[in-house]
Amino acid sequence: MNHDQAFWLPYTANRAFWKSPRVIKAARGHYYTADDGQQLLDAFSGLWTSGLGHCHPAIVSAVQEQVATLDYSMGFQVTNDRAIALAREVADLAPAGLDRVFFTNSGSESADTALKIALAYHRARGEGQRTRLIGRERGYHGVNFGGMSVGGIPGNRKVFSAVMLPGVDHIRHTYSHADMAFSRGQPTWGCDLAEDLERVVALHDASNIAALIVEPVSGSTGILVPPIGYLQRLREICDKHGILLIFDEVITAFGRVGAPFAAARFGVTPDIITTAKGLTNGVVPMGAVIVREEIYQALMQGPDNAVELFHGYTYSGHPLAAAAGLAAMKVYREEDSFARALALEPVFEEAIHALKGEPHVIDIRNFGLMGGIELAPRPGAPGARGYEVFLKCFEAGVVIRNGGDILQFSPFLDSTPDELTRIFETVRDALRAVA
Ligand SMILES: Cc1ncc(COP(=O)(O)O)c(C=O)c1O
């Protein structure tokens, strides 16, 4: 075999990739530099990760300084000053009452950690029979066994169907093409879809259910925006039945929806929030699970010297990641990033919806600085058209993402209107060029 091709890329068409590799060697601000020198405008902020732009000088220097000061310290029974400081800042930013922060290294680990905390919480309160977990169709909570099981994207589940966690149900997804195509922002139709949670509760009895996990705005499945009132209704039903509500904010936290968290934007406070990506602006891998104080307190049982939760990662609270996170939090504050993103939202909305009527476009959805353009699949070749549009945009110097036939956009929090125009004009040309 060709050892230059030893790298098995994640979520990638590897055989096609190696015929024509796309390799980035540098980045600054809103642009990548490819290995052949091509400048590429990044319309996806990394992979939803880098809302502040690439190689932000404040984050780069914080990480450089940290690596020369403390590279790593033991993470069990000992920690480092950066992790303590970042936990405090994240808790301060989180909705009131969510005061405890458990660090992970990714969104997938955050999802599994949140599910385990939910189970441990109920058991600690003497309701150990509450073990059932509820996800939602089309949800994405990463690729580990817990997140995969509560996730609802068929392609992620198919091959592993036999080894899903037991005791998992899914409520209906929130999309109806007939009722909400080309909605701008939150659809007005569909609040009642939340009642599907009552169906699952009636089936199993609330006394057996630990938690519901949803993305406030579904990202990877292609930007499904919650109908007005839907999340509020989920909160009410969870409260009524003692079910913990987990918001997976791996994408939506840290400015992506024009607020520190989608919870704040929608005015719905979950019991647990999972994050990753924007926590460090993608500079060093890190995730965080932010937990309601009562949940933490319920677990603080037994002798003082006993470990309360048998869970953790070698790199939980890694000092380099924490230094990147602290610097990112400072930049979010200093650049007023969340408000800037909110102010940019109407410009983004106009720019993306201007593609209505272009070839193959059957829906356009947006919320915050998250956008999706759904294409009609080519008969007999689902996903091919989306992939070809992605390739054409790349050749034209703009990096977008396609999830099958849904084009996805996640511009920088400080994008300029001109950049947005360029992104969508490039997509327009690509749509006109593909069969
Ligand atoms: C909502 C959500 N949860 C979890 C994940 C998984 O994160 P990671 O790839 O860091 O494991 C993602 C990744 O896109 C995500 O969008």
The ligand as a Gaussian input file, in Angstrom:
#p B3LYP/6-31G(d) Opt

LIG

0 1
 C      -24.583000      18.385000      18.601000
 C      -23.309000      17.619000      18.561000
 N      -23.015000      16.791000      19.572000
 C      -21.886000      16.078000      19.598000
 C      -20.968000      16.184000      18.578000
 C      -19.734000      15.355000      18.604000
 O      -18.617000      16.129000      18.819000
 P      -17.157000      15.536000      18.560000
 O      -17.018000      15.334000      17.083000
 O      -16.256000      16.595000      19.133000
 O      -17.057000      14.259000      19.327000
 C      -21.208000      17.055000      17.527000
 C      -20.249000      17.210000      16.421000
 O      -20.503000      17.863000      15.430000
 C      -22.427000      17.783000      17.503000
 O      -22.733000      18.576000      16.487000

